[in-house]
């Protein structure tokens, strides 16, 4: 399925999701992580999803304790390495080695820096919304956070983490496959939401007084977000 030029359905062009101009792979960074999320490397993607599912099943469904399972795994691993190392001299087997990627300092730094960039963008974005004069975006953010808090009370932390991994490993790949249809549906829904908000804004929100501090804080917050975006995204 073609990825460029926006989505077309019934001869009409629909804007891409979140107003992006790049394909999904490029929007996700265009690197190895994007290949894994979009199942360009199916073996690695399946391994990650399988490992997450197995961990969730062991800890959440079977109710194993993490420390107990970790000790068992360490004992089995040490026993395997001990037998393999001592048998290698008699069976002409190579001595087992720990992959360098597991202990790579460069990989650890890349992961930490990527998480730091995402967290910094998220904090600046929340600050800009909280201090800005766009009350519609503020209300939508508060409602979204409230819905997220309600959903979080229905699941354990491990289940929520597993759902995040599951969505990360499935939703982008499905969206890339059905991009045209999803963009069309989202554009239609967004148009309806804007219509309802316009009616509510003209009837209710414009009557709410806002002080001068909101405008000043909004300008400073916007500058912070735009400056961070230029320095990290571009």
C-alpha positions as CSV (number, residue, x, y, z in Angstrom):
1,X,0.0,0.0,0.0
2,X,1.4,3.4,-0.9
3,X,2.5,5.5,1.9
4,X,3.1,8.9,0.4
5,X,0.9,11.9,-0.4
6,X,-1.8,11.5,2.2
7,X,-4.8,9.2,2.2
8,X,-7.3,8.9,-0.7
9,X,-10.7,7.4,-0.4
10,X,-13.5,7.8,-2.9
11,X,-11.4,10.4,-4.8
12,X,-11.0,12.7,-1.8
13,X,-7.8,13.4,0.0
14,X,-7.9,13.0,3.8
15,X,-5.1,14.5,6.0
16,X,-2.8,12.0,7.7
17,X,-3.2,11.1,11.3
18,X,-1.8,13.8,13.7
19,X,-1.2,16.0,10.7
20,X,2.1,14.3,9.9
21,X,3.7,14.6,6.5
22,X,6.1,11.6,6.7
23,X,5.4,7.9,6.4
24,X,4.8,5.9,9.5
25,X,8.3,4.4,9.4
26,X,9.9,7.8,9.3
27,X,7.6,9.2,12.0
28,X,8.8,6.4,14.3
29,X,12.4,7.4,13.8
30,X,13.2,5.4,10.7
31,X,15.7,3.2,12.5
32,X,15.9,-0.3,14.0
33,X,13.2,0.4,16.5
34,X,10.8,1.4,13.8
35,X,11.6,-1.8,11.8
36,X,10.7,-3.8,14.9
37,X,7.5,-2.0,15.7
38,X,6.3,-2.2,12.1
39,X,7.3,-5.9,11.8
40,X,10.0,-5.3,9.2
41,X,12.0,-7.8,11.3
42,X,9.3,-10.3,12.1
43,X,11.5,-12.7,14.1
44,X,12.6,-9.9,16.5
45,X,9.1,-8.4,16.7
46,X,7.5,-11.8,17.4
47,X,10.2,-12.6,20.1
48,X,9.5,-9.3,21.9
49,X,5.7,-9.8,21.8
50,X,6.1,-13.5,22.8
51,X,8.4,-12.6,25.7
52,X,6.0,-9.9,27.0
53,X,3.1,-12.3,26.7
54,X,5.0,-15.0,28.6
55,X,6.0,-12.6,31.3
56,X,2.5,-11.3,31.7
57,X,1.1,-14.9,31.9
58,X,3.7,-16.0,34.5
59,X,3.4,-13.0,36.8
60,X,-0.3,-12.0,36.3
61,X,-2.1,-15.2,35.4
62,X,0.1,-17.9,37.1
63,X,0.9,-15.4,39.9
64,X,4.6,-16.2,40.2
65,X,6.7,-13.9,42.2
66,X,9.3,-12.0,40.3
67,X,12.2,-12.7,42.8
68,X,11.4,-16.5,42.8
69,X,11.2,-16.7,39.1
70,X,14.4,-14.6,38.7
71,X,16.3,-17.0,41.1
72,X,15.1,-20.1,39.2
73,X,16.1,-18.5,35.9
74,X,19.5,-17.6,37.2
75,X,20.1,-21.1,38.6
76,X,19.0,-22.8,35.3
77,X,21.2,-20.4,33.3
78,X,24.3,-20.9,35.5
79,X,23.8,-24.7,35.5
80,X,23.5,-24.7,31.7
81,X,26.6,-22.6,31.3
82,X,28.5,-24.8,33.8
83,X,27.7,-28.0,31.9
84,X,28.3,-26.4,28.5
85,X,31.6,-25.0,29.5
86,X,32.9,-28.2,31.0
87,X,31.6,-30.3,28.1
88,X,33.0,-28.1,25.4
89,X,36.5,-29.6,25.9
90,X,35.2,-33.1,25.2
91,X,32.6,-32.4,22.5
92,X,34.6,-29.7,20.6
93,X,31.8,-27.1,21.3
94,X,32.5,-23.4,21.4
95,X,32.6,-21.8,24.8
96,X,29.3,-19.8,25.4
97,X,29.7,-16.0,25.3
98,X,27.4,-13.3,26.4
99,X,26.3,-11.2,23.4
100,X,27.9,-7.8,23.4
101,X,24.6,-6.1,22.6
102,X,23.3,-7.0,26.1
103,X,26.2,-5.3,27.9
104,X,26.7,-2.5,25.3
105,X,27.1,0.9,26.9
106,X,26.2,2.6,23.7
107,X,22.9,0.8,23.5
108,X,22.1,1.7,27.1
109,X,22.9,5.4,26.4
110,X,20.7,5.4,23.3
111,X,17.7,4.0,25.2
112,X,18.1,6.4,28.1
113,X,18.5,9.5,25.8
114,X,15.5,8.4,23.7
115,X,13.4,8.1,26.9
116,X,14.7,11.5,28.1
117,X,13.7,13.2,24.9
118,X,10.2,11.8,25.0
119,X,9.7,12.7,28.6
120,X,11.0,16.2,28.1
121,X,8.6,16.7,25.1
122,X,5.7,15.4,27.2
123,X,6.4,17.7,30.1
124,X,6.8,20.8,27.9
125,X,3.6,19.9,26.1
126,X,1.6,19.5,29.3
127,X,3.0,22.8,30.5
128,X,2.1,24.6,27.3
129,X,-1.4,23.3,27.5
130,X,-1.8,24.1,31.2
131,X,-0.6,27.7,30.8
132,X,-2.1,28.4,27.4
133,X,-5.2,30.3,26.4
134,X,-6.6,27.4,24.3
135,X,-9.2,26.3,26.8
136,X,-10.6,23.7,24.4
137,X,-7.3,21.8,24.3
138,X,-7.0,22.2,28.0
139,X,-10.4,20.6,28.6
140,X,-9.7,17.7,26.2
141,X,-6.4,17.0,28.0
142,X,-7.9,17.0,31.4
143,X,-10.7,14.7,30.3
144,X,-8.2,12.4,28.6
145,X,-6.1,12.2,31.7
146,X,-9.2,11.5,33.8
147,X,-10.2,8.7,31.5
148,X,-6.7,7.3,31.6
149,X,-6.8,7.4,35.4
150,X,-10.2,5.5,35.5
151,X,-8.8,2.9,33.1
152,X,-5.7,2.5,35.2
153,X,-7.9,1.6,38.3
154,X,-9.3,-1.4,36.3
155,X,-6.0,-3.1,35.7
156,X,-2.8,-3.9,37.6
157,X,0.4,-2.1,36.7
158,X,1.8,-5.2,35.0
159,X,-1.3,-5.6,32.9
160,X,-1.2,-1.9,31.9
161,X,2.5,-2.3,30.9
162,X,1.7,-5.4,28.9
163,X,-1.2,-3.6,27.1
164,X,1.2,-0.8,26.2
165,X,3.7,-3.3,24.7
166,X,0.9,-5.1,22.9
167,X,-0.5,-1.9,21.4
168,X,3.0,-0.7,20.5
169,X,3.7,-3.9,18.6
170,X,0.3,-4.2,16.9
171,X,-1.4,-0.8,16.4
172,X,1.3,1.0,14.3
173,X,1.7,-2.1,12.0
174,X,-2.1,-2.3,11.5
175,X,-2.3,1.4,10.9
176,X,0.4,1.2,8.3
177,X,-1.5,-1.5,6.5
178,X,-4.9,0.2,6.6
179,X,-3.7,3.8,6.6
180,X,-6.1,5.2,4.0
181,X,-9.2,3.9,5.7
182,X,-8.1,5.0,9.2
183,X,-7.2,8.5,8.0
184,X,-10.5,8.9,6.3
185,X,-12.5,7.8,9.4
186,X,-10.4,10.0,11.8
187,X,-10.8,13.0,9.5
188,X,-14.6,12.5,9.5
189,X,-14.7,12.1,13.3
190,X,-12.4,15.1,13.8
191,X,-14.6,17.3,11.6
192,X,-17.7,16.3,13.7
193,X,-15.9,17.0,17.0
194,X,-14.8,20.4,15.8
195,X,-18.4,21.2,14.9
196,X,-19.6,20.3,18.3
197,X,-16.8,22.2,20.0
198,X,-17.5,25.3,17.9
199,X,-21.1,25.2,19.1
200,X,-20.0,24.8,22.7
201,X,-17.3,27.5,22.4
202,X,-19.7,30.1,21.0
203,X,-22.3,29.3,23.7
204,X,-20.3,28.6,26.8
205,X,-16.5,28.7,26.7
206,X,-16.2,32.3,25.3
207,X,-18.1,33.5,28.4
208,X,-15.4,32.3,30.8
209,X,-13.1,35.2,31.7
210,X,-9.3,34.6,31.4
211,X,-6.6,36.8,32.9
212,X,-3.6,38.4,31.2
213,X,-1.3,35.8,32.8
214,X,-2.6,33.0,30.6
215,X,-1.6,34.8,27.5
216,X,1.9,35.6,28.8
217,X,2.4,32.0,30.1
218,X,1.1,30.6,26.8
219,X,3.7,32.5,24.8
220,X,6.5,31.3,27.0
221,X,5.3,27.8,27.0
222,X,4.9,27.8,23.2
223,X,8.4,29.1,22.8
224,X,9.8,26.3,25.0
225,X,7.9,23.6,23.1
226,X,8.9,25.0,19.7
227,X,12.5,25.4,20.7
228,X,12.7,21.8,22.0
229,X,11.0,20.6,18.9
230,X,13.5,22.3,16.6
231,X,16.6,21.1,18.6
232,X,15.5,17.5,19.0
233,X,13.2,16.5,16.2
234,X,14.8,18.4,13.3
